[in-house]
Amino acid sequence: MGPEPPVYRPFALLGLAATLAAGIPLGVWLLGWLYLGVAAVPAEWMLLHAHLSGILIWIAVACVGANLVAAIGNRSRGAEAAVAAARTGA
């Protein structure tokens, strides 16, 4: 049996695209407001940017964490299989 396809990937890509498409322009607007004197950013837009940043961090942790756990799990199973094979002489 082969490895299971990651179910989270389409959702992670959709979340990443939405976060970057909305978060980057909002971040540029916020930086312009802070450093260049651009018109003030309404509070609702600041909250949206904060939520989108949180979603991006959650996506990164969930995806990277799942890949790390899978990699560590496969590595340890491979080591156990190699030890068992060495003991049986296979």
PDB file of N, CA, C and O in Angstrom:
ATOM      1  N   MET A   1       0.847  -1.176   0.000  1.00  0.00           N
ATOM      2  CA  MET A   1       0.000   0.000   0.000  1.00  0.00           C
ATOM      3  C   MET A   1       0.886   1.230   0.000  1.00  0.00           C
ATOM      4  O   MET A   1       1.828   1.319   0.788  1.00  0.00           O
ATOM      5  N   GLY A   2       0.592   2.181  -0.879  1.00  0.00           N
ATOM      6  CA  GLY A   2       1.376   3.407  -0.984  1.00  0.00           C
ATOM      7  C   GLY A   2       0.986   4.422   0.068  1.00  0.00           C
ATOM      8  O   GLY A   2       0.020   4.228   0.806  1.00  0.00           O
ATOM      9  N   PRO A   3       1.733   5.493   0.133  1.00  0.00           N
ATOM     10  CA  PRO A   3       1.403   6.534   1.113  1.00  0.00           C
ATOM     11  C   PRO A   3       0.079   7.216   0.767  1.00  0.00           C
ATOM     12  O   PRO A   3      -0.293   7.333  -0.401  1.00  0.00           O
ATOM     13  N   GLU A   4      -0.612   7.655   1.794  1.00  0.00           N
ATOM     14  CA  GLU A   4      -1.866   8.350   1.592  1.00  0.00           C
ATOM     15  C   GLU A   4      -1.612   9.739   1.018  1.00  0.00           C
ATOM     16  O   GLU A   4      -0.649  10.399   1.409  1.00  0.00           O
ATOM     17  N   PRO A   5      -2.462  10.194   0.094  1.00  0.00           N
ATOM     18  CA  PRO A   5      -2.293  11.571  -0.400  1.00  0.00           C
ATOM     19  C   PRO A   5      -2.679  12.549   0.709  1.00  0.00           C
ATOM     20  O   PRO A   5      -3.660  12.322   1.417  1.00  0.00           O
ATOM     21  N   PRO A   6      -1.934  13.611   0.864  1.00  0.00           N
ATOM     22  CA  PRO A   6      -2.270  14.577   1.915  1.00  0.00           C
ATOM     23  C   PRO A   6      -3.589  15.290   1.609  1.00  0.00           C
ATOM     24  O   PRO A   6      -3.735  15.928   0.567  1.00  0.00           O
ATOM     25  N   VAL A   7      -4.526  15.175   2.516  1.00  0.00           N
ATOM     26  CA  VAL A   7      -5.846  15.760   2.324  1.00  0.00           C
ATOM     27  C   VAL A   7      -5.804  17.274   2.516  1.00  0.00           C
ATOM     28  O   VAL A   7      -6.599  17.999   1.918  1.00  0.00           O
ATOM     29  N   TYR A   8      -4.890  17.746   3.339  1.00  0.00           N
ATOM     30  CA  TYR A   8      -4.854  19.163   3.676  1.00  0.00           C
ATOM     31  C   TYR A   8      -4.320  20.030   2.541  1.00  0.00           C
ATOM     32  O   TYR A   8      -4.536  21.242   2.554  1.00  0.00           O
ATOM     33  N   ARG A   9      -3.638  19.457   1.574  1.00  0.00           N
ATOM     34  CA  ARG A   9      -2.943  20.250   0.569  1.00  0.00           C
ATOM     35  C   ARG A   9      -3.839  21.211  -0.216  1.00  0.00           C
ATOM     36  O   ARG A   9      -3.478  22.382  -0.336  1.00  0.00           O
ATOM     37  N   PRO A  10      -4.999  20.780  -0.763  1.00  0.00           N
ATOM     38  CA  PRO A  10      -5.825  21.752  -1.498  1.00  0.00           C
ATOM     39  C   PRO A  10      -6.322  22.892  -0.600  1.00  0.00           C
ATOM     40  O   PRO A  10      -6.381  24.045  -1.027  1.00  0.00           O
ATOM     41  N   PHE A  11      -6.672  22.562   0.629  1.00  0.00           N
ATOM     42  CA  PHE A  11      -7.139  23.594   1.540  1.00  0.00           C
ATOM     43  C   PHE A  11      -6.008  24.530   1.933  1.00  0.00           C
ATOM     44  O   PHE A  11      -6.210  25.736   2.073  1.00  0.00           O
ATOM     45  N   ALA A  12      -4.833  23.978   2.106  1.00  0.00           N
ATOM     46  CA  ALA A  12      -3.685  24.811   2.455  1.00  0.00           C
ATOM     47  C   ALA A  12      -3.330  25.749   1.308  1.00  0.00           C
ATOM     48  O   ALA A  12      -3.013  26.916   1.539  1.00  0.00           O
ATOM     49  N   LEU A  13      -3.378  25.259   0.094  1.00  0.00           N
ATOM     50  CA  LEU A  13      -3.070  26.111  -1.055  1.00  0.00           C
ATOM     51  C   LEU A  13      -4.120  27.210  -1.232  1.00  0.00           C
ATOM     52  O   LEU A  13      -3.786  28.350  -1.557  1.00  0.00           O
ATOM     53  N   LEU A  14      -5.382  26.862  -1.018  1.00  0.00           N
ATOM     54  CA  LEU A  14      -6.440  27.866  -1.111  1.00  0.00           C
ATOM     55  C   LEU A  14      -6.271  28.921  -0.021  1.00  0.00           C
ATOM     56  O   LEU A  14      -6.393  30.117  -0.285  1.00  0.00           O
ATOM     57  N   GLY A  15      -5.993  28.479   1.197  1.00  0.00           N
ATOM     58  CA  GLY A  15      -5.775  29.422   2.296  1.00  0.00           C
ATOM     59  C   GLY A  15      -4.558  30.292   2.071  1.00  0.00           C
ATOM     60  O   GLY A  15      -4.583  31.490   2.354  1.00  0.00           O
ATOM     61  N   LEU A  16      -3.498  29.695   1.564  1.00  0.00           N
ATOM     62  CA  LEU A  16      -2.277  30.449   1.283  1.00  0.00           C
ATOM     63  C   LEU A  16      -2.531  31.508   0.206  1.00  0.00           C
ATOM     64  O   LEU A  16      -2.103  32.654   0.347  1.00  0.00           O
ATOM     65  N   ALA A  17      -3.222  31.128  -0.859  1.00  0.00           N
ATOM     66  CA  ALA A  17      -3.499  32.079  -1.938  1.00  0.00           C
ATOM     67  C   ALA A  17      -4.368  33.232  -1.441  1.00  0.00           C
ATOM     68  O   ALA A  17      -4.097  34.393  -1.749  1.00  0.00           O
ATOM     69  N   ALA A  18      -5.405  32.919  -0.678  1.00  0.00           N
ATOM     70  CA  ALA A  18      -6.284  33.975  -0.165  1.00  0.00           C
ATOM     71  C   ALA A  18      -5.543  34.884   0.806  1.00  0.00           C
ATOM     72  O   ALA A  18      -5.715  36.103   0.790  1.00  0.00           O
ATOM     73  N   THR A  19      -4.722  34.278   1.648  1.00  0.00           N
ATOM     74  CA  THR A  19      -3.978  35.060   2.628  1.00  0.00           C
ATOM     75  C   THR A  19      -2.988  35.995   1.950  1.00  0.00           C
ATOM     76  O   THR A  19      -2.895  37.169   2.306  1.00  0.00           O
ATOM     77  N   LEU A  20      -2.255  35.482   0.984  1.00  0.00           N
ATOM     78  CA  LEU A  20      -1.268  36.316   0.304  1.00  0.00           C
ATOM     79  C   LEU A  20      -1.939  37.373  -0.578  1.00  0.00           C
ATOM     80  O   LEU A  20      -1.473  38.509  -0.656  1.00  0.00           O
ATOM     81  N   ALA A  21      -3.032  36.993  -1.239  1.00  0.00           N
ATOM     82  CA  ALA A  21      -3.696  37.953  -2.131  1.00  0.00           C
ATOM     83  C   ALA A  21      -4.292  39.129  -1.361  1.00  0.00           C
ATOM     84  O   ALA A  21      -4.312  40.248  -1.874  1.00  0.00           O
ATOM     85  N   ALA A  22      -4.769  38.900  -0.160  1.00  0.00           N
ATOM     86  CA  ALA A  22      -5.353  39.985   0.631  1.00  0.00           C
ATOM     87  C   ALA A  22      -4.360  40.554   1.634  1.00  0.00           C
ATOM     88  O   ALA A  22      -4.392  41.751   1.922  1.00  0.00           O
ATOM     89  N   GLY A  23      -3.483  39.719   2.167  1.00  0.00           N
ATOM     90  CA  GLY A  23      -2.579  40.160   3.227  1.00  0.00           C
ATOM     91  C   GLY A  23      -1.457  41.062   2.753  1.00  0.00           C
ATOM     92  O   GLY A  23      -1.079  41.998   3.458  1.00  0.00           O
ATOM     93  N   ILE A  24      -0.921  40.800   1.577  1.00  0.00           N
ATOM     94  CA  ILE A  24       0.192  41.623   1.090  1.00  0.00           C
ATOM     95  C   ILE A  24      -0.255  43.061   0.810  1.00  0.00           C
ATOM     96  O   ILE A  24       0.405  43.992   1.271  1.00  0.00           O
ATOM     97  N   PRO A  25      -1.361  43.280   0.064  1.00  0.00           N
ATOM     98  CA  PRO A  25      -1.778  44.675  -0.124  1.00  0.00           C
ATOM     99  C   PRO A  25      -2.110  45.387   1.190  1.00  0.00           C
ATOM    100  O   PRO A  25      -1.797  46.566   1.357  1.00  0.00           O
ATOM    101  N   LEU A  26      -2.740  44.675   2.111  1.00  0.00           N
ATOM    102  CA  LEU A  26      -3.033  45.288   3.409  1.00  0.00           C
ATOM    103  C   LEU A  26      -1.751  45.618   4.162  1.00  0.00           C
ATOM    104  O   LEU A  26      -1.654  46.669   4.797  1.00  0.00           O
ATOM    105  N   GLY A  27      -0.770  44.727   4.094  1.00  0.00           N
ATOM    106  CA  GLY A  27       0.507  44.984   4.757  1.00  0.00           C
ATOM    107  C   GLY A  27       1.238  46.173   4.167  1.00  0.00           C
ATOM    108  O   GLY A  27       1.838  46.964   4.894  1.00  0.00           O
ATOM    109  N   VAL A  28       1.189  46.300   2.858  1.00  0.00           N
ATOM    110  CA  VAL A  28       1.813  47.456   2.198  1.00  0.00           C
ATOM    111  C   VAL A  28       1.100  48.738   2.608  1.00  0.00           C
ATOM    112  O   VAL A  28       1.747  49.756   2.854  1.00  0.00           O
ATOM    113  N   TRP A  29      -0.237  48.694   2.683  1.00  0.00           N
ATOM    114  CA  TRP A  29      -0.998  49.859   3.118  1.00  0.00           C
ATOM    115  C   TRP A  29      -0.638  50.232   4.561  1.00  0.00           C
ATOM    116  O   TRP A  29      -0.461  51.409   4.876  1.00  0.00           O
ATOM    117  N   LEU A  30      -0.533  49.229   5.429  1.00  0.00           N
ATOM    118  CA  LEU A  30      -0.164  49.503   6.820  1.00  0.00           C
ATOM    119  C   LEU A  30       1.238  50.093   6.930  1.00  0.00           C
ATOM    120  O   LEU A  30       1.461  51.026   7.701  1.00  0.00           O
ATOM    121  N   LEU A  31       2.175  49.556   6.168  1.00  0.00           N
ATOM    122  CA  LEU A  31       3.542  50.102   6.197  1.00  0.00           C
ATOM    123  C   LEU A  31       3.569  51.535   5.654  1.00  0.00           C
ATOM    124  O   LEU A  31       4.276  52.391   6.185  1.00  0.00           O
ATOM    125  N   GLY A  32       2.800  51.785   4.598  1.00  0.00           N
ATOM    126  CA  GLY A  32       2.711  53.140   4.073  1.00  0.00           C
ATOM    127  C   GLY A  32       2.134  54.109   5.085  1.00  0.00           C
ATOM    128  O   GLY A  32       2.582  55.250   5.195  1.00  0.00           O
ATOM    129  N   TRP A  33       1.137  53.649   5.824  1.00  0.00           N
ATOM    130  CA  TRP A  33       0.532  54.481   6.868  1.00  0.00           C
ATOM    131  C   TRP A  33       1.534  54.768   7.981  1.00  0.00           C
ATOM    132  O   TRP A  33       1.611  55.889   8.484  1.00  0.00           O
ATOM    133  N   LEU A  34       2.306  53.743   8.364  1.00  0.00           N
ATOM    134  CA  LEU A  34       3.260  53.924   9.462  1.00  0.00           C
ATOM    135  C   LEU A  34       4.451  54.791   9.076  1.00  0.00           C
ATOM    136  O   LEU A  34       4.896  55.623   9.867  1.00  0.00           O
ATOM    137  N   TYR A  35       4.970  54.602   7.862  1.00  0.00           N
ATOM    138  CA  TYR A  35       6.247  55.230   7.520  1.00  0.00           C
ATOM    139  C   TYR A  35       6.187  56.312   6.457  1.00  0.00           C
ATOM    140  O   TYR A  35       7.104  57.130   6.369  1.00  0.00           O
ATOM    141  N   LEU A  36       5.141  56.343   5.649  1.00  0.00           N
ATOM    142  CA  LEU A  36       5.103  57.286   4.533  1.00  0.00           C
ATOM    143  C   LEU A  36       3.990  58.315   4.629  1.00  0.00           C
ATOM    144  O   LEU A  36       3.867  59.169   3.751  1.00  0.00           O
ATOM    145  N   GLY A  37       3.184  58.252   5.666  1.00  0.00           N
ATOM    146  CA  GLY A  37       2.125  59.222   5.835  1.00  0.00           C
ATOM    147  C   GLY A  37       0.930  59.015   4.930  1.00  0.00           C
ATOM    148  O   GLY A  37       0.192  59.962   4.658  1.00  0.00           O
ATOM    149  N   VAL A  38       0.725  57.801   4.458  1.00  0.00           N
ATOM    150  CA  VAL A  38      -0.446  57.481   3.641  1.00  0.00           C
ATOM    151  C   VAL A  38      -1.684  57.582   4.538  1.00  0.00           C
ATOM    152  O   VAL A  38      -1.568  57.547   5.763  1.00  0.00           O
ATOM    153  N   ALA A  39      -2.852  57.705   3.936  1.00  0.00           N
ATOM    154  CA  ALA A  39      -4.098  57.813   4.695  1.00  0.00           C
ATOM    155  C   ALA A  39      -4.212  56.687   5.723  1.00  0.00           C
ATOM    156  O   ALA A  39      -3.757  55.569   5.484  1.00  0.00           O
ATOM    157  N   ALA A  40      -4.817  56.993   6.857  1.00  0.00           N
ATOM    158  CA  ALA A  40      -4.933  56.037   7.953  1.00  0.00           C
ATOM    159  C   ALA A  40      -5.716  54.793   7.541  1.00  0.00           C
ATOM    160  O   ALA A  40      -6.654  54.859   6.746  1.00  0.00           O
ATOM    161  N   VAL A  41      -5.310  53.683   8.092  1.00  0.00           N
ATOM    162  CA  VAL A  41      -5.958  52.401   7.823  1.00  0.00           C
ATOM    163  C   VAL A  41      -7.098  52.225   8.825  1.00  0.00           C
ATOM    164  O   VAL A  41      -6.869  52.335  10.030  1.00  0.00           O
ATOM    165  N   PRO A  42      -8.325  51.955   8.359  1.00  0.00           N
ATOM    166  CA  PRO A  42      -9.431  51.726   9.300  1.00  0.00           C
ATOM    167  C   PRO A  42      -9.169  50.500  10.173  1.00  0.00           C
ATOM    168  O   PRO A  42      -8.464  49.573   9.775  1.00  0.00           O
ATOM    169  N   ALA A  43      -9.746  50.517  11.356  1.00  0.00           N
ATOM    170  CA  ALA A  43      -9.521  49.439  12.323  1.00  0.00           C
ATOM    171  C   ALA A  43      -9.947  48.076  11.774  1.00  0.00           C
ATOM    172  O   ALA A  43      -9.297  47.069  12.058  1.00  0.00           O
ATOM    173  N   GLU A  44     -11.020  48.031  10.999  1.00  0.00           N
ATOM    174  CA  GLU A  44     -11.488  46.758  10.443  1.00  0.00           C
ATOM    175  C   GLU A  44     -10.440  46.131   9.528  1.00  0.00           C
ATOM    176  O   GLU A  44     -10.254  44.914   9.526  1.00  0.00           O
ATOM    177  N   TRP A  45      -9.759  46.968   8.752  1.00  0.00           N
ATOM    178  CA  TRP A  45      -8.735  46.464   7.838  1.00  0.00           C
ATOM    179  C   TRP A  45      -7.510  45.977   8.609  1.00  0.00           C
ATOM    180  O   TRP A  45      -6.863  45.008   8.212  1.00  0.00           O
ATOM    181  N   MET A  46      -7.196  46.659   9.719  1.00  0.00           N
ATOM    182  CA  MET A  46      -6.086  46.187  10.557  1.00  0.00           C
ATOM    183  C   MET A  46      -6.408  44.821  11.149  1.00  0.00           C
ATOM    184  O   MET A  46      -5.551  43.938  11.190  1.00  0.00           O
ATOM    185  N   LEU A  47      -7.643  44.649  11.607  1.00  0.00           N
ATOM    186  CA  LEU A  47      -8.042  43.352  12.158  1.00  0.00           C
ATOM    187  C   LEU A  47      -8.031  42.263  11.090  1.00  0.00           C
ATOM    188  O   LEU A  47      -7.639  41.128  11.361  1.00  0.00           O
ATOM    189  N   LEU A  48      -8.458  42.606   9.886  1.00  0.00           N
ATOM    190  CA  LEU A  48      -8.414  41.635   8.795  1.00  0.00           C
ATOM    191  C   LEU A  48      -6.976  41.213   8.520  1.00  0.00           C
ATOM    192  O   LEU A  48      -6.701  40.028   8.331  1.00  0.00           O
ATOM    193  N   HIS A  49      -6.067  42.165   8.497  1.00  0.00           N
ATOM    194  CA  HIS A  49      -4.663  41.840   8.265  1.00  0.00           C
ATOM    195  C   HIS A  49      -4.124  40.947   9.379  1.00  0.00           C
ATOM    196  O   HIS A  49      -3.368  40.012   9.113  1.00  0.00           O
ATOM    197  N   ALA A  50      -4.505  41.228  10.614  1.00  0.00           N
ATOM    198  CA  ALA A  50      -4.055  40.397  11.736  1.00  0.00           C
ATOM    199  C   ALA A  50      -4.588  38.973  11.611  1.00  0.00           C
ATOM    200  O   ALA A  50      -3.857  38.014  11.856  1.00  0.00           O
ATOM    201  N   HIS A  51      -5.845  38.832  11.237  1.00  0.00           N
ATOM    202  CA  HIS A  51      -6.415  37.500  11.083  1.00  0.00           C
ATOM    203  C   HIS A  51      -5.775  36.744   9.917  1.00  0.00           C
ATOM    204  O   HIS A  51      -5.506  35.547  10.021  1.00  0.00           O
ATOM    205  N   LEU A  52      -5.536  37.434   8.828  1.00  0.00           N
ATOM    206  CA  LEU A  52      -4.897  36.775   7.682  1.00  0.00           C
ATOM    207  C   LEU A  52      -3.475  36.344   8.022  1.00  0.00           C
ATOM    208  O   LEU A  52      -3.025  35.286   7.582  1.00  0.00           O
ATOM    209  N   SER A  53      -2.774  37.147   8.792  1.00  0.00           N
ATOM    210  CA  SER A  53      -1.424  36.764   9.214  1.00  0.00           C
ATOM    211  C   SER A  53      -1.479  35.532  10.103  1.00  0.00           C
ATOM    212  O   SER A  53      -0.639  34.640   9.988  1.00  0.00           O
ATOM    213  N   GLY A  54      -2.462  35.482  10.983  1.00  0.00           N
ATOM    214  CA  GLY A  54      -2.625  34.310  11.838  1.00  0.00           C
ATOM    215  C   GLY A  54      -2.934  33.064  11.034  1.00  0.00           C
ATOM    216  O   GLY A  54      -2.421  31.986  11.333  1.00  0.00           O
ATOM    217  N   ILE A  55      -3.771  33.202  10.015  1.00  0.00           N
ATOM    218  CA  ILE A  55      -4.094  32.061   9.159  1.00  0.00           C
ATOM    219  C   ILE A  55      -2.844  31.584   8.434  1.00  0.00           C
ATOM    220  O   ILE A  55      -2.619  30.378   8.326  1.00  0.00           O
ATOM    221  N   LEU A  56      -2.030  32.504   7.936  1.00  0.00           N
ATOM    222  CA  LEU A  56      -0.804  32.124   7.246  1.00  0.00           C
ATOM    223  C   LEU A  56       0.124  31.362   8.176  1.00  0.00           C
ATOM    224  O   LEU A  56       0.721  30.363   7.775  1.00  0.00           O
ATOM    225  N   ILE A  57       0.250  31.819   9.402  1.00  0.00           N
ATOM    226  CA  ILE A  57       1.109  31.116  10.366  1.00  0.00           C
ATOM    227  C   ILE A  57       0.541  29.734  10.662  1.00  0.00           C
ATOM    228  O   ILE A  57       1.292  28.762  10.748  1.00  0.00           O
ATOM    229  N   TRP A  58      -0.783  29.634  10.819  1.00  0.00           N
ATOM    230  CA  TRP A  58      -1.402  28.341  11.091  1.00  0.00           C
ATOM    231  C   TRP A  58      -1.171  27.375   9.925  1.00  0.00           C
ATOM    232  O   TRP A  58      -0.872  26.201  10.143  1.00  0.00           O
ATOM    233  N   ILE A  59      -1.307  27.860   8.706  1.00  0.00           N
ATOM    234  CA  ILE A  59      -1.081  27.008   7.532  1.00  0.00           C
ATOM    235  C   ILE A  59       0.361  26.514   7.515  1.00  0.00           C
ATOM    236  O   ILE A  59       0.616  25.337   7.260  1.00  0.00           O
ATOM    237  N   ALA A  60       1.293  27.407   7.784  1.00  0.00           N
ATOM    238  CA  ALA A  60       2.704  27.013   7.771  1.00  0.00           C
ATOM    239  C   ALA A  60       2.981  25.963   8.834  1.00  0.00           C
ATOM    240  O   ALA A  60       3.663  24.976   8.559  1.00  0.00           O
ATOM    241  N   VAL A  61       2.472  26.153  10.027  1.00  0.00           N
ATOM    242  CA  VAL A  61       2.712  25.192  11.105  1.00  0.00           C
ATOM    243  C   VAL A  61       2.051  23.859  10.792  1.00  0.00           C
ATOM    244  O   VAL A  61       2.664  22.807  10.978  1.00  0.00           O
ATOM    245  N   ALA A  62       0.814  23.889  10.321  1.00  0.00           N
ATOM    246  CA  ALA A  62       0.099  22.645  10.038  1.00  0.00           C
ATOM    247  C   ALA A  62       0.761  21.859   8.913  1.00  0.00           C
ATOM    248  O   ALA A  62       0.934  20.645   9.024  1.00  0.00           O
ATOM    249  N   CYS A  63       1.129  22.534   7.841  1.00  0.00           N
ATOM    250  CA  CYS A  63       1.712  21.834   6.687  1.00  0.00           C
ATOM    251  C   CYS A  63       3.125  21.363   6.962  1.00  0.00           C
ATOM    252  O   CYS A  63       3.469  20.215   6.680  1.00  0.00           O
ATOM    253  N   VAL A  64       3.936  22.239   7.508  1.00  0.00           N
ATOM    254  CA  VAL A  64       5.318  21.854   7.792  1.00  0.00           C
ATOM    255  C   VAL A  64       5.340  20.795   8.885  1.00  0.00           C
ATOM    256  O   VAL A  64       6.116  19.843   8.816  1.00  0.00           O
ATOM    257  N   GLY A  65       4.487  20.960   9.898  1.00  0.00           N
ATOM    258  CA  GLY A  65       4.439  19.973  10.977  1.00  0.00           C
ATOM    259  C   GLY A  65       4.024  18.604  10.472  1.00  0.00           C
ATOM    260  O   GLY A  65       4.617  17.595  10.853  1.00  0.00           O
ATOM    261  N   ALA A  66       3.010  18.560   9.615  1.00  0.00           N
ATOM    262  CA  ALA A  66       2.563  17.274   9.071  1.00  0.00           C
ATOM    263  C   ALA A  66       3.666  16.618   8.251  1.00  0.00           C
ATOM    264  O   ALA A  66       3.864  15.406   8.335  1.00  0.00           O
ATOM    265  N   ASN A  67       4.380  17.403   7.466  1.00  0.00           N
ATOM    266  CA  ASN A  67       5.469  16.835   6.669  1.00  0.00           C
ATOM    267  C   ASN A  67       6.621  16.367   7.551  1.00  0.00           C
ATOM    268  O   ASN A  67       7.232  15.334   7.275  1.00  0.00           O
ATOM    269  N   LEU A  68       6.922  17.115   8.606  1.00  0.00           N
ATOM    270  CA  LEU A  68       7.999  16.703   9.507  1.00  0.00           C
ATOM    271  C   LEU A  68       7.644  15.430  10.247  1.00  0.00           C
ATOM    272  O   LEU A  68       8.475  14.530  10.371  1.00  0.00           O
ATOM    273  N   VAL A  69       6.422  15.344  10.739  1.00  0.00           N
ATOM    274  CA  VAL A  69       6.002  14.132  11.446  1.00  0.00           C
ATOM    275  C   VAL A  69       6.057  12.937  10.508  1.00  0.00           C
ATOM    276  O   VAL A  69       6.514  11.862  10.895  1.00  0.00           O
ATOM    277  N   ALA A  70       5.594  13.118   9.279  1.00  0.00           N
ATOM    278  CA  ALA A  70       5.634  12.020   8.316  1.00  0.00           C
ATOM    279  C   ALA A  70       7.071  11.613   8.004  1.00  0.00           C
ATOM    280  O   ALA A  70       7.370  10.423   7.904  1.00  0.00           O
ATOM    281  N   ALA A  71       7.952  12.581   7.850  1.00  0.00           N
ATOM    282  CA  ALA A  71       9.344  12.270   7.539  1.00  0.00           C
ATOM    283  C   ALA A  71      10.021  11.561   8.709  1.00  0.00           C
ATOM    284  O   ALA A  71      10.750  10.589   8.511  1.00  0.00           O
ATOM    285  N   ILE A  72       9.782  12.042   9.915  1.00  0.00           N
ATOM    286  CA  ILE A  72      10.391  11.412  11.080  1.00  0.00           C
ATOM    287  C   ILE A  72       9.814  10.014  11.279  1.00  0.00           C
ATOM    288  O   ILE A  72      10.542   9.076  11.604  1.00  0.00           O
ATOM    289  N   GLY A  73       8.508   9.881  11.084  1.00  0.00           N
ATOM    290  CA  GLY A  73       7.872   8.565  11.227  1.00  0.00           C
ATOM    291  C   GLY A  73       8.395   7.570  10.217  1.00  0.00           C
ATOM    292  O   GLY A  73       8.680   6.427  10.575  1.00  0.00           O
ATOM    293  N   ASN A  74       8.528   7.969   8.970  1.00  0.00           N
ATOM    294  CA  ASN A  74       9.056   7.059   7.948  1.00  0.00           C
ATOM    295  C   ASN A  74      10.506   6.712   8.218  1.00  0.00           C
ATOM    296  O   ASN A  74      10.925   5.577   7.995  1.00  0.00           O
ATOM    297  N   ARG A  75      11.265   7.666   8.690  1.00  0.00           N
ATOM    298  CA  ARG A  75      12.673   7.407   8.972  1.00  0.00           C
ATOM    299  C   ARG A  75      12.814   6.390  10.095  1.00  0.00           C
ATOM    300  O   ARG A  75      13.640   5.481  10.004  1.00  0.00           O
ATOM    301  N   SER A  76      12.018   6.530  11.152  1.00  0.00           N
ATOM    302  CA  SER A  76      12.148   5.601  12.268  1.00  0.00           C
ATOM    303  C   SER A  76      11.653   4.219  11.879  1.00  0.00           C
ATOM    304  O   SER A  76      12.232   3.219  12.305  1.00  0.00           O
ATOM    305  N   ARG A  77      10.583   4.137  11.068  1.00  0.00           N
ATOM    306  CA  ARG A  77      10.120   2.827  10.620  1.00  0.00           C
ATOM    307  C   ARG A  77      11.156   2.165   9.730  1.00  0.00           C
ATOM    308  O   ARG A  77      11.344   0.949   9.786  1.00  0.00           O
ATOM    309  N   GLY A  78      11.825   2.957   8.915  1.00  0.00           N
ATOM    310  CA  GLY A  78      12.871   2.387   8.064  1.00  0.00           C
ATOM    311  C   GLY A  78      14.031   1.845   8.878  1.00  0.00           C
ATOM    312  O   GLY A  78      14.598   0.807   8.539  1.00  0.00           O
ATOM    313  N   ALA A  79      14.386   2.538   9.946  1.00  0.00           N
ATOM    314  CA  ALA A  79      15.470   2.067  10.807  1.00  0.00           C
ATOM    315  C   ALA A  79      15.068   0.779  11.506  1.00  0.00           C
ATOM    316  O   ALA A  79      15.881  -0.140  11.610  1.00  0.00           O
ATOM    317  N   GLU A  80      13.821   0.689  11.991  1.00  0.00           N
ATOM    318  CA  GLU A  80      13.358  -0.526  12.645  1.00  0.00           C
ATOM    319  C   GLU A  80      13.356  -1.697  11.669  1.00  0.00           C
ATOM    320  O   GLU A  80      13.737  -2.810  12.032  1.00  0.00           O
ATOM    321  N   ALA A  81      12.930  -1.452  10.437  1.00  0.00           N
ATOM    322  CA  ALA A  81      12.920  -2.510   9.433  1.00  0.00           C
ATOM    323  C   ALA A  81      14.345  -2.960   9.107  1.00  0.00           C
ATOM    324  O   ALA A  81      14.587  -4.150   8.903  1.00  0.00           O
ATOM    325  N   ALA A  82      15.279  -2.024   9.059  1.00  0.00           N
ATOM    326  CA  ALA A  82      16.661  -2.408   8.775  1.00  0.00           C
ATOM    327  C   ALA A  82      17.245  -3.237   9.901  1.00  0.00           C
ATOM    328  O   ALA A  82      17.968  -4.200   9.645  1.00  0.00           O
ATOM    329  N   VAL A  83      16.948  -2.886  11.139  1.00  0.00           N
ATOM    330  CA  VAL A  83      17.440  -3.661  12.290  1.00  0.00           C
ATOM    331  C   VAL A  83      16.831  -5.053  12.281  1.00  0.00           C
ATOM    332  O   VAL A  83      17.532  -6.039  12.507  1.00  0.00           O
ATOM    333  N   ALA A  84      15.515  -5.140  12.017  1.00  0.00           N
ATOM    334  CA  ALA A  84      14.856  -6.458  11.985  1.00  0.00           C
ATOM    335  C   ALA A  84      15.423  -7.306  10.854  1.00  0.00           C
ATOM    336  O   ALA A  84      15.619  -8.509  11.028  1.00  0.00           O
ATOM    337  N   ALA A  85      15.685  -6.708   9.714  1.00  0.00           N
ATOM    338  CA  ALA A  85      16.262  -7.455   8.590  1.00  0.00           C
ATOM    339  C   ALA A  85      17.666  -7.938   8.919  1.00  0.00           C
ATOM    340  O   ALA A  85      18.048  -9.047   8.546  1.00  0.00           O
ATOM    341  N   ALA A  86      18.426  -7.117   9.612  1.00  0.00           N
ATOM    342  CA  ALA A  86      19.792  -7.504   9.969  1.00  0.00           C
ATOM    343  C   ALA A  86      19.770  -8.661  10.960  1.00  0.00           C
ATOM    344  O   ALA A  86      20.624  -9.545  10.893  1.00  0.00           O
ATOM    345  N   ARG A  87      18.805  -8.669  11.881  1.00  0.00           N
ATOM    346  CA  ARG A  87      18.728  -9.728  12.883  1.00  0.00           C
ATOM    347  C   ARG A  87      18.315 -11.051  12.272  1.00  0.00           C
ATOM    348  O   ARG A  87      18.785 -12.108  12.693  1.00  0.00           O
ATOM    349  N   THR A  88      17.425 -10.997  11.265  1.00  0.00           N
ATOM    350  CA  THR A  88      16.937 -12.256  10.664  1.00  0.00           C
ATOM    351  C   THR A  88      17.854 -12.713   9.522  1.00  0.00           C
ATOM    352  O   THR A  88      17.715 -13.828   9.018  1.00  0.00           O
ATOM    353  N   GLY A  89      18.780 -11.858   9.125  1.00  0.00           N
ATOM    354  CA  GLY A  89      19.686 -12.226   8.046  1.00  0.00           C
ATOM    355  C   GLY A  89      19.072 -12.068   6.671  1.00  0.00           C
ATOM    356  O   GLY A  89      19.589 -12.615   5.697  1.00  0.00           O
ATOM    357  N   ALA A  90      17.986 -11.335   6.575  1.00  0.00           N
ATOM    358  CA  ALA A  90      17.306 -11.156   5.285  1.00  0.00           C
ATOM    359  C   ALA A  90      18.005 -10.118   4.440  1.00  0.00           C
ATOM    360  O   ALA A  90      17.572  -9.838   3.323  1.00  0.00           O
TER     361      ALA A  90
END
